[in-house]
Amino acid sequence: MKTIPGFTLRPLGKEFIITAESIKQINFNKMISLNESAAYLWKSVDGKDFNAEDLADLLVERYEIDRETALRDSKAIAAKWLEAGIVTE
């Protein structure tokens, strides 16, 4: 996977949102909101090739959670990012 160029992570209170830099990327039907850990993942992989395993490694390293939980969570966030159209496979 890889993040799609033209999307920027911005803080919004205690959460973060992904915003489009160009009008052609804007879909007003979806607002992409990320919590702190998802924002950390986005910052870590933005512009790089990655997969769910890479995301899980980042979660284990930063949050010291077990690998199984990290992999389950990373697969879920990757699927949401794909569905939202902010990453490609």
Rosetta silent file (secondary structure, phi, psi, omega in degrees, C-alpha in Angstrom):
SEQUENCE: MKTIPGFTLRPLGKEFIITAESIKQINFNKMISLNESAAYLWKSVDGKDFNAEDLADLLVERYEIDRETALRDSKAIAAKWLEAGIVTE
SCORE:     score description
SCORE:     0.000 S_00000001
   1 L     0.000  163.104  176.334    0.000    0.000    0.000 S_00000001
   2 E  -155.928  141.301  176.700    0.936    3.621   -0.323 S_00000001
   3 E   -65.700  146.910  178.963   -0.670    6.871    0.742 S_00000001
   4 L   -85.344  127.561  178.720   -2.129    8.853   -2.134 S_00000001
   5 L   -58.165  148.064  177.598   -0.351   12.178   -2.680 S_00000001
   6 L   103.093   -0.660  176.329   -2.440   15.253   -2.023 S_00000001
   7 E  -112.123  136.504 -176.085   -3.812   14.335    1.397 S_00000001
   8 E  -125.061  137.432  176.079   -2.526   16.085    4.518 S_00000001
   9 E   -84.669  128.286 -179.669   -2.877   15.173    8.179 S_00000001
  10 E  -132.904  140.936  176.233   -4.061   18.105   10.305 S_00000001
  11 E   -72.391  144.798  175.791   -4.792   18.373   14.039 S_00000001
  12 E  -143.927   93.316 -174.597   -8.375   19.140   15.048 S_00000001
  13 L    66.401 -126.906  179.112   -8.704   19.398   18.816 S_00000001
  14 L   -91.560   -2.865  179.738   -7.629   16.074   20.319 S_00000001
  15 E  -110.380 -175.977  176.621   -8.181   14.236   17.032 S_00000001
  16 E  -134.277  153.274  174.343   -6.699   14.535   13.564 S_00000001
  17 E  -129.278  154.117  173.226   -8.293   14.772   10.121 S_00000001
  18 E   -99.352  124.750  178.928   -7.052   14.018    6.654 S_00000001
  19 E  -116.890  152.933  178.369   -7.707   16.909    4.275 S_00000001
  20 E   -90.625  140.020  178.337   -7.337   17.100    0.517 S_00000001
  21 L   -86.706  -15.427 -175.630   -4.972   19.638   -0.981 S_00000001
  22 L  -128.513  147.688 -178.588   -6.804   19.680   -4.308 S_00000001
  23 H   -61.505  -32.620 -177.992  -10.474   20.088   -5.222 S_00000001
  24 H   -70.058  -16.643  178.966  -10.475   16.877   -7.308 S_00000001
  25 H   -92.930   -6.464 -175.208   -9.652   14.822   -4.200 S_00000001
  26 L   -81.443  128.474  171.439  -12.469   16.226   -2.095 S_00000001
  27 L  -124.603  105.180 -174.813  -15.450   14.016   -1.362 S_00000001
  28 L   -71.765   -3.417  176.750  -17.771   15.965    0.888 S_00000001
  29 L   -82.422  -13.757 -176.455  -19.622   12.758    1.822 S_00000001
  30 L  -129.607  134.730  169.493  -16.662   11.538    3.882 S_00000001
  31 L  -117.865  127.283 -175.509  -14.630   13.123    6.613 S_00000001
  32 E   -98.578  106.919 -178.148  -11.571   11.159    7.541 S_00000001
  33 E  -109.083  135.665 -179.829  -10.948   11.441   11.277 S_00000001
  34 E  -124.775  141.380  172.316   -8.012    9.735   12.979 S_00000001
  35 L   -81.533 -178.966 -175.343   -7.242    9.190   16.627 S_00000001
  36 H   -59.449  -43.145 -177.926   -3.724    9.705   17.969 S_00000001
  37 H   -70.408  -38.124  176.769   -2.466    6.198   17.169 S_00000001
  38 H   -66.657  -37.113  176.769   -3.894    6.224   13.622 S_00000001
  39 H   -64.491  -39.987  176.662   -2.331    9.664   13.076 S_00000001
  40 H   -59.812  -44.621  178.749    1.004    8.265   14.276 S_00000001
  41 H   -61.852  -46.342 -179.280    0.696    5.448   11.739 S_00000001
  42 H   -58.028  -48.768 -179.893   -0.202    7.874    8.943 S_00000001
  43 H   -59.907  -36.519 -176.935    2.789   10.116    9.718 S_00000001
  44 H   -71.790  -29.638 -175.288    5.071    7.079    9.824 S_00000001
  45 H  -112.016   -4.678 -176.988    4.061    5.677    6.433 S_00000001
  46 L   -56.088  123.121  179.608    3.052    8.779    4.466 S_00000001
  47 L    83.371    2.126 -178.274    4.774    8.622    1.084 S_00000001
  48 L  -117.699  157.314  170.515    6.212    5.132    1.691 S_00000001
  49 E   -75.507  139.776  179.724    5.227    1.629    0.641 S_00000001
  50 L  -155.995  167.762  173.310    3.741   -0.283    3.569 S_00000001
  51 L  -141.058  179.886 -178.135    1.468   -3.162    4.523 S_00000001
  52 H   -60.932  -33.714  177.800   -0.507   -4.216    7.582 S_00000001
  53 H   -62.446  -41.777  178.291    2.569   -5.972    8.991 S_00000001
  54 H   -63.046  -43.203  178.320    4.507   -2.699    8.878 S_00000001
  55 H   -61.961  -41.671  178.868    1.688   -0.896   10.669 S_00000001
  56 H   -62.335  -42.142  177.583    1.598   -3.637   13.304 S_00000001
  57 H   -58.003  -43.422  179.471    5.359   -3.289   13.858 S_00000001
  58 H   -62.842  -42.098  179.608    4.907    0.436   14.457 S_00000001
  59 H   -64.866  -44.292  179.677    2.093   -0.176   16.957 S_00000001
  60 H   -61.981  -44.008 -178.501    4.060   -2.799   18.891 S_00000001
  61 H   -63.247  -44.533 -174.553    7.120   -0.550   18.997 S_00000001
  62 H   -83.669  -41.754 -171.762    5.292    2.566   20.177 S_00000001
  63 H  -106.122   -2.762  178.015    2.480    1.219   22.337 S_00000001
  64 L    52.021   44.734  174.777    3.994   -2.062   23.545 S_00000001
  65 L   -98.029  165.879 -178.651    0.858   -4.053   22.722 S_00000001
  66 L   -72.162  153.416 -174.370    0.879   -7.696   21.739 S_00000001
  67 H   -59.845  -41.689 -178.190    1.530   -8.561   18.092 S_00000001
  68 H   -60.918  -46.542  178.646   -1.861  -10.228   17.535 S_00000001
  69 H   -64.814  -43.265  179.952   -3.790   -7.144   18.682 S_00000001
  70 H   -61.478  -42.467 -179.747   -1.497   -4.837   16.701 S_00000001
  71 H   -68.286  -41.465  176.906   -1.963   -6.851   13.516 S_00000001
  72 H   -60.143  -46.596 -179.791   -5.744   -6.991   13.926 S_00000001
  73 H   -66.203  -39.982 -178.699   -5.883   -3.234   14.478 S_00000001
  74 H   -69.000  -35.476  175.238   -3.507   -2.456   11.618 S_00000001
  75 H   -64.759  -38.629  179.705   -5.538   -4.571    9.175 S_00000001
  76 H   -66.148  -44.934 -179.013   -8.664   -2.703   10.231 S_00000001
  77 H   -68.769  -38.026  178.022   -7.123    0.756    9.766 S_00000001
  78 H   -62.553  -40.877  178.083   -5.592   -0.217    6.419 S_00000001
  79 H   -63.871  -40.871  178.513   -9.011   -1.411    5.221 S_00000001
  80 H   -65.354  -40.576  178.838  -10.613    1.871    6.342 S_00000001
  81 H   -65.297  -39.959  176.549   -7.944    3.892    4.556 S_00000001
  82 H   -62.314  -46.793  179.785   -8.480    1.867    1.370 S_00000001
  83 H   -61.177  -37.088 -179.140  -12.238    2.345    1.598 S_00000001
  84 H   -76.717  -13.779  178.121  -11.805    6.081    2.153 S_00000001
  85 L    80.683   24.845 -179.924   -9.588    6.311   -0.926 S_00000001
  86 L  -104.916   -4.484  171.719   -6.547    7.793    0.814 S_00000001
  87 E  -135.782  160.886  175.022   -4.229    4.818    0.114 S_00000001
  88 E  -120.789  159.786  178.883   -3.739    2.443   -2.799 S_00000001
  89 L   -85.676    0.000    0.000   -2.789   -1.223   -2.800 S_00000001
